[in-house]
Amino acid sequence: MEDILPTLKLSYDHLPSHLKHCFAYCRLFPKDYVMDVQTLTNLWVAQDFIKASEPNQCLEEAGYDCFKELLWRYFFQVVKKDEWGNIATCKMHDLMHDLAIFVAGTKCATLNGNDRNINKKTRHVSFDCNSNSHMFGEMLPSLIEAKKIRSAIIVCNDNFTHRGVIIGTFRTAQYSLCDAIGSNLKLLRTLNLQNLNMREVPKSIGKLKHLRYLDLSENWFEALPNSITKLHNLQTLKLNSCKQLGMLPKNINKLVNLRNLDINSCTGLKCMPHGLGQLTSLRILSKFVLCLDIDYGHKGGELDELETLNNLRGHLTIENLKHGEDAIQQSKAAKLKEKQYLQSLELSWCGIVDVHSIEAGHHELQVEGLQPHPNLKSLSLSSYNGIKFPSWVMSLTNLVRFVLVSCSKCQHLPPLHQLPSLKQLRLERLHSLEFISNNSAGGDMSCSSSTPAPLFFPSLEVLMLNDLPNLKGWWKDGDPFDILPTFPYSLSMIAIWKCPKLTCMPLFPYVSKSINLQNSSWKPFQQTILSGAGPLPTSATNIIEPSSSAAAISLSSFSSLSQLTTLISSWIPFQLTIFSGATTLPTSATHTEASWPSTSSLSFTPLSQLTSLIIINIEDLKFLPDYLKSLTSLKTLHISHCEELKSLSPGIQNLTSLQDLEIESCEKLNMSDGAEANTMWEPLQSLLFLKLKGLPKLVDLPEGLQHLTSLQLLEIDRCSNLVSLRGWIKRLKSLRGLQISQCPKMASLPEEIKSLSSLQTLWILGCSTLGPRCLRDTGEDWPKIAQIPQLKVADCIY
């Protein structure tokens, strides 16, 4: 370390002075701490480290440029990017952190149980929230004595949840300590009282006239003191997840320098105050809540408050949009079309009135007035009750994501397939929608003699159709002679949930990551996979690995699809237990660039790049068909609640790349009948995980499972008629984990289980007969399992 630090110090010495300050400030965070980049730049701005390099450049953008400069010089490492490609989180290498400690000297101090060094030269202080809970109270006199403190930071380095920068005090201190800070640390520029369970914010906070950054997120107060409006230098006010907060200060217009107002997840907010529109420096306004007269005694600010806020950027949600003539005029007054920096817009209509009594025309006229700037990248409409959508949708040529939720009267969609930049399309709970397009398939792809045929969803990566019970097909005017259009090569994920009438849609042969089908017809999948080998896209720019942004999207981000997350993750704790002692993890299913077809290929087998297939409650699936042999890259197959499924053959034996197989609640499935039921398992030499759950016809495990020599995890759950395991289980030499739960007829374990030298974990849960036989020392089967390192035997499932 002594040899390396001087070398790194040379890199620091060559930095401009403002970058030196920015870097040294990061000494306040512990090693390996994941920092939110937006928060970090706001903190730099609050400390006056950042100067705009151009007259019209905002300070936050200048701060982000400073961050990128330090990143380019390897002072930071990227952890995660957001959906627009901006760096969202970062951290420092341990050696760089040591350098930050060295160059910061006594100006920055980190206080914990062992180190409580603070003196009159100290300007920035951080506290380790994992230290003694009384430490902050003990250090408060010293902190107050060092009257020139500009930052008092508590950092919670949580391994499971990134909590951002936590500046303030411990929960146990609460009001009195917060009041002491407000009354004594008059030079504070940065203060965060996040997550203290505060029921009341002290009025003394208004005395911090130099304060520029204040975070009161995740607390339980119902209102802010009016004294907060005395903070005329305040630039950032964060109130994220203050769920009891009912209103903002009525004189908020006095915060003339406010640039960032984060009220995301403030679910109790009833309205916005009058005067918000006077804060013309405002850049971040996470949501704007319109007042509902039935919930609140007096009228709050209307949409015209947004008229002058043309510096807004990032995301804006407008809640409780109303209907009627006044609402139509107000929507025009918001002048959203002039918000050129806004990236994401969510429009949500009031959902407490009788939507059937509302004329669709009112909504349609209102939404026409809410036209955003063409630069917009994400648009979401929720509880919109118009029949058709605004004319301006197709002018959003930069739109990347389009979401429609609970638009109960929607009958027509604009020609979304023509949007050149659209990557994510989500349609959910559109109960009146019968067809996506009013044309025929040929009509959507038609062209004139002078113009080429339009590309069909040229950039689409993610398609989600959920709870569209009346959706009959993609095209209203069906023509049996039309050739079905094909989704582009960029499509990486498709989910079709609760669309039982959807039997015809565009083909999706190039899907690479996952297909998720639930309560829907098998026919669209069948049409695609039987479409035959087709040509690859001619443009070399289309032959790329799907972007990481698409790969990072999770179904769990949509609450109505959370069941899928539960299905996939239900046995993760068990897997983690098994692999806790492993030196390597199973091979990732992620494709490398080399695995993708070259431009010289003449044809492409449908779905040959698909890696994950989830099938839930598909009524017309009776067996796994032979044409699944096209799924040569499939790594994950989950089949659940398919009541008519009787056999996995002949399709299962063709899935030679399969690593994870889960079969749940298929009551008619019989895996024991016939010689084929045994031989079909032999080709699955890559299988690592096998889960059999809720299969009443499973009496004996198929003998073919003995050929799964790579199998590492076997889980058997709620197989009510399973009697025993056979002696051939000794051939599963790679087995690391075995779980048997709620199998009441399971009588005993075979003697051969002692031969499984790789077995690290055995769970026996809720097995009334087998459980007592496996009790430590006293059970009859205990000698067979005593050598297994991690054992769990319990009467019930927790």
SVG drawing of the C-alpha trace seen along z (x, -y; Angstrom):
<svg xmlns="http://www.w3.org/2000/svg" viewBox="-73 -34 80 83">
<polyline fill="none" stroke="black" stroke-width="0.4" points="0.0,0.0 2.8,-2.4 4.2,-1.9 0.9,-2.3 -0.6,-5.4 2.1,-7.8 1.5,-6.7 -2.2,-7.2 -1.6,-10.6 0.1,-11.8 -3.2,-11.2 -5.0,-13.2 -2.4,-16.0 -3.2,-16.5 -6.9,-17.1 -8.4,-20.6 -9.2,-22.0 -13.0,-21.5 -12.5,-17.8 -10.1,-17.4 -12.9,-18.7 -15.5,-16.3 -13.2,-13.3 -12.1,-14.0 -15.7,-14.5 -16.4,-10.8 -14.1,-9.9 -17.2,-10.2 -18.6,-6.9 -17.2,-3.5 -15.3,-1.2 -17.4,0.7 -20.3,-1.7 -22.7,-2.0 -23.4,-5.7 -26.3,-7.2 -24.8,-9.4 -27.7,-11.9 -27.5,-12.3 -23.7,-12.6 -23.9,-15.4 -26.5,-17.2 -24.3,-17.0 -21.4,-18.5 -23.6,-21.3 -24.8,-22.0 -21.1,-22.3 -20.4,-24.8 -17.9,-22.5 -19.5,-22.7 -19.3,-25.6 -21.1,-25.7 -18.7,-25.6 -21.2,-27.3 -23.6,-30.1 -26.8,-28.0 -25.5,-24.8 -27.4,-23.8 -25.3,-22.9 -26.5,-19.3 -25.4,-18.7 -22.1,-20.2 -21.8,-18.0 -22.6,-14.9 -19.8,-16.0 -17.4,-16.2 -18.5,-12.7 -17.8,-11.4 -14.4,-13.1 -13.5,-11.3 -14.9,-8.1 -12.8,-8.4 -9.8,-8.9 -10.7,-5.6 -11.5,-7.4 -15.0,-5.7 -16.4,-2.4 -19.8,-2.0 -22.3,0.2 -25.5,-0.3 -26.9,-2.4 -30.5,-3.6 -32.9,-2.8 -31.7,-5.8 -28.0,-4.9 -27.1,-7.3 -24.9,-6.1 -27.2,-5.6 -24.9,-4.2 -21.1,-3.9 -18.5,-3.0 -14.8,-3.5 -12.0,-0.9 -10.6,-0.3 -7.2,-1.8 -9.0,-4.9 -10.9,-5.1 -7.7,-5.0 -6.4,-7.9 -9.6,-9.9 -9.0,-9.4 -5.4,-10.6 -6.1,-13.7 -9.2,-14.7 -7.1,-15.0 -8.9,-16.4 -11.5,-18.3 -13.5,-15.1 -14.1,-12.7 -15.9,-9.4 -17.1,-8.6 -17.7,-5.1 -17.3,-3.1 -13.5,-3.2 -12.7,-6.5 -14.3,-9.7 -11.7,-12.2 -13.3,-15.6 -11.8,-19.0 -12.4,-22.7 -11.0,-22.1 -13.5,-19.5 -16.1,-20.5 -17.8,-17.3 -18.7,-14.4 -20.2,-11.0 -21.4,-8.5 -21.6,-4.8 -25.2,-3.9 -24.2,-0.3 -22.2,-1.6 -23.4,-2.0 -26.8,-3.6 -25.8,-6.1 -22.7,-7.2 -24.3,-10.2 -25.7,-11.5 -22.3,-11.1 -20.6,-13.0 -23.2,-15.8 -21.4,-18.2 -18.2,-17.8 -20.1,-18.2 -21.8,-21.4 -18.5,-22.8 -17.1,-22.4 -19.4,-25.2 -18.2,-25.2 -19.6,-21.8 -21.1,-21.9 -22.2,-18.2 -23.3,-15.7 -23.7,-12.4 -24.9,-9.0 -24.2,-6.2 -26.0,-2.9 -24.0,-0.4 -26.7,2.1 -25.9,5.2 -29.5,5.8 -31.0,2.4 -29.2,-0.7 -30.4,-3.4 -28.5,-6.3 -26.8,-8.9 -28.2,-9.2 -27.4,-12.4 -28.7,-13.1 -29.0,-11.1 -30.2,-7.8 -33.9,-6.8 -33.5,-6.8 -32.4,-10.5 -35.4,-11.7 -36.8,-15.1 -34.5,-16.4 -31.3,-15.8 -32.8,-17.1 -33.7,-20.3 -30.2,-20.6 -28.8,-20.4 -31.1,-23.1 -30.4,-25.4 -26.6,-25.1 -25.0,-24.0 -25.9,-27.3 -23.4,-26.7 -24.8,-23.4 -25.3,-23.1 -26.3,-19.5 -28.7,-17.7 -30.5,-14.4 -32.9,-13.2 -34.0,-10.2 -35.7,-7.2 -35.8,-8.3 -39.5,-7.5 -40.0,-11.2 -43.6,-12.2 -42.7,-15.9 -40.1,-18.0 -38.6,-20.6 -39.3,-24.2 -35.6,-25.1 -34.8,-23.6 -35.8,-27.0 -32.7,-28.6 -30.3,-26.8 -30.3,-29.7 -27.3,-28.3 -28.9,-24.9 -29.0,-23.7 -29.7,-20.0 -32.4,-18.5 -33.6,-14.9 -36.5,-14.0 -37.4,-10.9 -39.1,-7.8 -40.5,-9.5 -44.0,-9.6 -44.8,-13.3 -48.1,-14.6 -47.0,-18.1 -43.8,-20.2 -43.3,-23.3 -43.9,-26.6 -40.4,-27.6 -39.0,-25.4 -40.0,-28.1 -37.3,-30.4 -34.6,-28.2 -34.2,-30.6 -31.0,-28.9 -32.5,-25.4 -31.8,-23.6 -32.8,-20.0 -35.8,-18.9 -36.3,-15.1 -39.5,-13.7 -39.5,-10.4 -41.8,-7.8 -43.2,-10.1 -46.5,-8.3 -48.3,-10.3 -47.5,-13.7 -50.8,-15.3 -49.7,-18.6 -46.6,-20.7 -46.1,-24.1 -48.5,-26.7 -45.7,-29.3 -43.5,-27.0 -43.1,-29.7 -40.6,-31.3 -38.1,-28.6 -36.9,-30.6 -33.7,-28.5 -35.4,-25.1 -34.2,-22.9 -35.2,-19.4 -38.4,-18.4 -38.7,-14.6 -42.1,-13.6 -42.1,-10.2 -44.2,-7.6 -45.8,-10.3 -49.1,-8.4 -50.9,-10.6 -50.5,-13.9 -53.9,-15.4 -52.9,-18.3 -50.1,-20.7 -50.0,-24.2 -50.6,-27.4 -47.5,-29.2 -45.5,-26.1 -45.4,-27.5 -43.3,-30.4 -40.3,-28.1 -39.0,-28.5 -35.6,-27.0 -37.3,-23.6 -35.7,-20.8 -37.0,-17.7 -40.7,-17.5 -41.4,-13.8 -45.2,-14.2 -48.0,-16.7 -51.1,-15.8 -54.4,-17.5 -56.9,-18.1 -60.0,-15.9 -62.7,-18.1 -64.2,-15.0 -60.9,-14.4 -59.7,-17.8 -61.4,-20.9 -60.0,-23.6 -58.8,-23.8 -55.1,-23.3 -53.0,-24.2 -54.2,-23.3 -52.4,-22.3 -51.6,-25.8 -49.0,-25.8 -46.9,-23.8 -47.1,-26.4 -43.8,-28.2 -41.8,-25.1 -40.1,-24.5 -36.8,-23.4 -38.4,-20.1 -36.5,-17.0 -36.5,-13.4 -39.8,-11.9 -43.2,-13.6 -46.4,-11.9 -49.7,-13.9 -52.2,-12.3 -56.0,-12.7 -56.7,-14.2 -60.3,-15.1 -63.0,-15.5 -65.2,-18.3 -64.8,-21.7 -62.5,-23.1 -60.2,-20.1 -59.9,-20.5 -58.8,-24.2 -56.4,-23.3 -54.7,-20.6 -53.9,-23.2 -52.6,-25.6 -50.0,-23.1 -48.1,-23.6 -46.4,-20.2 -45.3,-20.6 -42.8,-23.2 -41.1,-20.8 -38.4,-19.8 -36.1,-18.2 -38.8,-16.0 -37.9,-12.3 -40.8,-10.4 -44.5,-11.3 -47.2,-9.4 -50.8,-10.7 -53.2,-9.1 -56.9,-9.9 -59.0,-10.0 -60.3,-6.5 -62.9,-7.1 -65.8,-8.3 -68.1,-6.2 -66.2,-5.9 -69.4,-4.8 -71.0,-8.1 -68.1,-10.0 -68.3,-11.0 -65.4,-9.6 -65.2,-12.8 -64.2,-14.8 -61.2,-12.6 -60.2,-12.7 -60.3,-16.4 -58.4,-16.7 -55.6,-14.4 -55.2,-16.3 -54.3,-19.3 -51.7,-17.3 -49.4,-16.9 -45.8,-16.5 -42.7,-17.6 -41.5,-15.3 -38.3,-14.6 -40.3,-12.5 -39.0,-8.9 -41.5,-7.3 -45.3,-7.7 -47.8,-6.0 -51.6,-6.5 -53.5,-5.1 -57.4,-5.0 -57.8,-7.0 -61.4,-6.6 -61.4,-7.8 -62.3,-5.4 -59.4,-6.4 -56.0,-7.9 -54.7,-11.4 -53.4,-12.3 -50.1,-13.5 -49.0,-10.0 -47.5,-9.2 -45.5,-12.5 -43.4,-11.1 -40.7,-9.6 -38.3,-9.4 -40.7,-7.4 -38.9,-4.3 -41.6,-3.1 -45.4,-3.2 -47.6,-1.9 -51.5,-1.7 -53.1,-0.5 -56.8,-0.3 -58.0,-2.2 -61.5,-0.6 -63.1,-2.1 -60.2,-1.9 -61.2,-0.3 -58.6,-1.6 -54.8,-2.0 -52.7,-4.2 -50.4,-2.5 -47.7,-2.0 -45.8,0.4 -44.6,-2.7 -42.8,-4.3 -39.1,-4.0 -37.6,-4.1 -40.2,-2.1 -38.5,0.6 -41.1,1.4 -44.8,1.8 -47.1,2.7 -50.8,3.1 -52.7,4.0 -56.4,4.2 -57.8,2.8 -61.1,4.7 -62.8,3.2 -59.9,3.8 -60.7,6.4 -58.0,5.7 -54.6,4.0 -54.9,2.7 -58.0,1.7 -56.3,2.8 -55.4,6.2 -51.9,7.6 -51.3,6.7 -52.7,3.2 -50.3,2.5 -47.3,3.5 -48.6,1.9 -46.6,-0.7 -46.9,-2.9 -44.8,-2.6 -42.6,-5.5 -42.1,-4.5 -40.7,-1.3 -42.8,0.8 -42.6,-0.4 -40.6,1.8 -42.9,3.5 -41.9,2.3 -38.4,1.8 -36.8,1.3 -39.1,3.4 -37.4,5.3 -40.1,6.0 -43.8,6.7 -46.2,7.3 -49.9,8.0 -51.8,8.5 -55.5,8.9 -56.9,8.2 -59.9,10.6 -61.6,9.5 -58.6,9.2 -59.5,11.5 -56.5,10.9 -54.0,8.3 -55.9,7.2 -59.6,6.3 -59.8,7.0 -58.4,10.5 -57.4,11.9 -56.4,15.6 -54.0,14.8 -52.1,12.2 -48.5,13.1 -48.2,12.4 -45.6,9.7 -42.7,10.6 -41.4,8.8 -37.8,7.6 -34.7,9.3 -34.3,6.9 -37.3,8.5 -35.9,10.2 -39.0,10.8 -42.7,11.3 -45.3,11.9 -48.9,12.8 -51.1,13.0 -54.9,13.5 -55.5,13.1 -57.7,16.2 -59.1,15.1 -55.9,14.1 -55.2,16.7 -53.5,14.7 -50.7,12.1 -47.4,11.2 -44.8,13.9 -41.9,13.7 -39.3,16.1 -36.3,14.0 -37.2,13.7 -33.9,14.3 -34.5,14.1 -37.9,15.2 -41.5,16.0 -44.1,16.0 -47.6,17.4 -50.4,17.5 -54.1,18.1 -53.8,17.6 -53.9,19.7 -51.0,21.9 -51.8,20.9 -49.6,17.8 -46.6,19.8 -47.5,22.6 -47.9,20.3 -44.4,18.8 -42.5,22.0 -44.1,23.7 -43.5,20.8 -40.4,22.5 -36.9,21.3 -37.0,17.7 -34.4,15.3 -32.3,13.2 -32.7,9.4 -30.6,8.0 -29.3,5.1 -26.2,5.9 -27.2,3.4 -30.1,5.7 -27.8,8.7 -26.8,7.7 -27.2,9.1 -30.3,7.6 -29.4,4.6 -28.7,4.9 -31.6,2.5 -34.0,5.1 -32.3,7.9 -32.5,6.0 -36.3,5.5 -38.1,7.7 -41.7,8.9 -41.8,8.1 -41.8,4.4 -45.4,4.8 -47.4,5.6 -50.0,7.6 -47.3,10.0 -45.8,10.5 -47.0,14.1 -44.4,15.0 -41.7,13.7 -43.0,15.8 -43.1,18.8 -39.5,18.4 -38.0,17.4 -39.9,19.7 -36.9,22.0 -34.1,19.4 -33.4,19.6 -32.9,23.4 -30.6,22.9 -28.6,20.3 -28.1,22.7 -26.8,25.3 -24.4,23.1 -23.1,21.3 -20.1,23.6 -19.6,23.9 -16.6,22.2 -18.4,21.6 -21.9,21.0 -23.8,22.7 -23.0,21.4 -25.0,18.2 -27.7,18.4 -26.6,15.1 -25.6,15.4 -22.2,14.1 -22.0,12.2 -20.3,15.2 -23.4,17.3 -25.6,15.2 -26.0,16.0 -23.7,14.3 -24.9,12.1 -23.8,14.8 -26.5,17.2 -29.2,17.9 -31.9,18.8 -33.0,18.8 -34.8,21.5 -37.7,19.9 -37.0,19.4 -33.6,21.1 -32.1,18.3 -34.8,18.5 -33.4,19.1 -36.5,19.1 -40.0,20.4 -42.7,20.0 -46.1,21.7 -48.9,21.2 -52.5,22.4 -52.5,23.0 -55.7,25.1 -54.9,26.3 -51.6,27.8 -51.9,31.6 -48.3,32.7 -45.0,31.1 -44.9,31.4 -41.9,32.5 -41.5,29.1 -39.9,27.9 -36.7,29.3 -36.3,25.8 -35.5,24.5 -31.9,25.4 -30.8,22.7 -33.5,23.1 -32.0,23.1 -35.2,22.6 -38.6,24.3 -41.3,23.8 -44.7,25.4 -47.5,24.7 -51.2,25.4 -51.7,26.9 -54.6,29.1 -54.8,31.0 -51.1,31.7 -50.6,35.5 -47.1,36.0 -43.8,34.3 -43.0,36.4 -42.0,36.1 -40.8,32.5 -38.8,32.8 -36.0,35.0 -35.2,32.4 -34.3,29.8 -30.6,30.7 -29.5,27.3 -32.0,27.3 -30.6,26.4 -33.6,25.6 -36.9,27.6 -39.9,26.9 -43.2,28.6 -46.0,27.6 -49.7,28.5 -50.3,30.5 -52.7,33.0 -53.0,35.2 -49.3,35.4 -48.0,39.0 -44.3,39.3 -44.1,43.0 -46.0,44.8 -44.2,46.6 -40.5,47.0 -40.5,43.6 -41.2,42.0 -37.8,43.2 -35.7,42.7 -36.8,39.2 -34.6,38.0 -31.3,39.3 -30.6,36.5 -30.9,33.8 -27.3,34.0 -27.1,30.2 -29.9,30.2 -28.9,28.7 -32.2,28.0 -35.3,30.1 -38.4,29.2 -41.5,31.5 -44.4,30.0 -48.1,30.8 -48.1,33.9 -50.6,36.4 -49.9,39.0 -46.3,39.2 -45.9,42.5 -42.3,43.3 -39.7,41.0 -39.0,42.0 -36.0,44.3 -34.7,42.1 -33.8,39.5 -30.7,41.6 -29.1,40.4 -29.1,36.8 -25.5,37.0 -25.1,33.2 -28.2,32.6 -27.3,30.4 -30.7,29.7 -33.8,32.0 -36.9,30.6 -40.1,32.7 -43.1,30.9 -46.8,31.8 -46.5,35.1 -49.2,36.7 -48.8,40.3 -45.0,40.5 -44.0,43.5 -40.2,43.6 -36.9,42.8 -35.2,45.7 -31.7,46.9 -30.6,45.6 -30.4,42.1 -26.8,43.0 -26.0,42.3 -26.7,38.6 -23.1,37.9 -23.4,34.1 -26.4,33.7 -25.7,31.0 -29.3,30.4 -32.4,32.5 -35.7,31.2 -38.7,33.3 -41.8,31.5 -45.4,32.4 -45.2,36.0 -47.2,37.8 -46.8,41.3 -43.0,41.1 -42.0,43.9 -38.3,44.0 -35.0,43.0 -33.0,45.6 -29.7,46.9 -27.9,45.7 -28.4,42.0 -25.2,42.4 -23.3,42.7 -24.1,39.2 -20.8,37.6 -21.6,34.3 -24.9,33.9 -24.5,30.8 -28.1,30.0 -31.1,32.1 -34.5,30.6 -37.4,32.8 -40.5,30.6 -44.0,31.6 -43.6,35.3 -45.6,37.0 -44.1,40.4 -40.6,39.7 -39.9,36.8 -39.8,38.8 -37.5,41.4 -34.9,38.6 -34.7,37.1 -31.2,36.7 -29.9,39.7 -33.3,41.3 -34.7,41.7 -34.4,45.0 -33.1,43.2 -30.7,41.0 -27.6,43.2 -28.2,42.8 -28.1,38.9 -25.9,38.1 -22.9,37.2 -24.8,34.5 -23.5,31.0 -26.8,29.1 -29.9,30.9 -33.4,29.5 -36.2,31.7 -39.5,30.0 -43.2,31.0 -44.5,28.0 -43.6,25.5 -42.7,22.1"/>
</svg>
